[in-house]
Amino acid sequence: MQNLPHPQLLRRQQVELMTGLKRSSIYGRMNPQCKQYDPSFPKPVSLSAAGKGSVAWIASEIDAWIAGRIAASRLSSHGSN
């Protein structure tokens, strides 16, 4: 994780808008038991003192994941031409 002075936190609906994924797909990418599992998908941070309840994602990590998906897509499309 990057050391940012003021990291921006995104709630789930913001992550949905940025990635185009819905709730079930987001949580599926974080679940090793799910066929949608993606170990590169950013893990959320807890916003509650007890560690349960509200979560958010770090915006720069979501941005990096999106950039990685774009790069992977571009690489695979070059191989098929």
ABEGO torsion letter per residue (X at the ends): XBBBABBBBBBAAAAAAAAGBBAAAAAAAABAABAABBAABBBBBBABAAGBEBBBBBAAAAAAAAAAAAAAAAAAAAAAX
